[in-house]
Amino acid sequence: MQDELMDLQTQLSFQEDTIAQLNEVVTRQQKDITRLTEAFSQLKKQFEVMAAEQQEGGNHEEAPPPHY
């Protein structure tokens, strides 16, 4: 009976350690997701600005590069 109790306590200890490690991974992943979401939003805004600028100036033909 004592050995079974020790085995259960050992398993519980390992499970608690595993849960703590998984929690660290999930926390890190959430920070990455938040950072990537913010970066995506900034890129989307930049793209929208560039697209709007291109539409405004889209009627003008681009000049050839200086080496022509």
N, C-alpha and C positions, 0 to 999 in steps of 0.2 A: 504493500500500500504506500509506503514511504517513497519507494522508487517511482511509482506511478505519479505521485504528487510532484516529485522533482522533475520528471519528464514533462509534465504539464506546465510547470513554472518555466522550464527551459524553452518550451515551445512558445509560451506567451511572451517571453523576453525577445525571442527572435521575431515574432510577429510585430511587437511594438517597434522594434528597430526597423523592420521592413516598412511599416506604415510611416514612420518618421522620414525615411529615405524617399518614399513615394510622395509624401507631402512636399518635400523640398523640390522634387522634380516638377510637380504640378505647379508650385508657386513660381518657379523659374520659367516654365512654359507660359504661364499667364502673363508674366512680365514681358516675355518675348512677343506674345500675341498683341499686347497693348502697344508695344513699341512699333511693331510692324503695321498695325492698324493706323497709328498716327502717321507713319511714313507714307502709307498708301494714300491717306487723305491729303497729305501735302502734295504728293505727286499728281493726284487727280486734279487738285486745284491748279497746279502749274500747267497741266495738260489742257485744262479748260481755258486758261488764259491764253496759252499759245494757239489753241484752235480758234479762239475769238479774234486774236490778232491776225491770224492768217486769213480768216474770212473777210476781215476789214480791208486787208491789203491784197486780197486774192485777185483783184481785177488788174493789177499791174503785172506786167511781164518782168520776170527777174532778169537783171543785167547779167551778161556772161561773166565768168570769172576774169580777173585781170590778165591772165596769161593768154587770152584769145585775142 
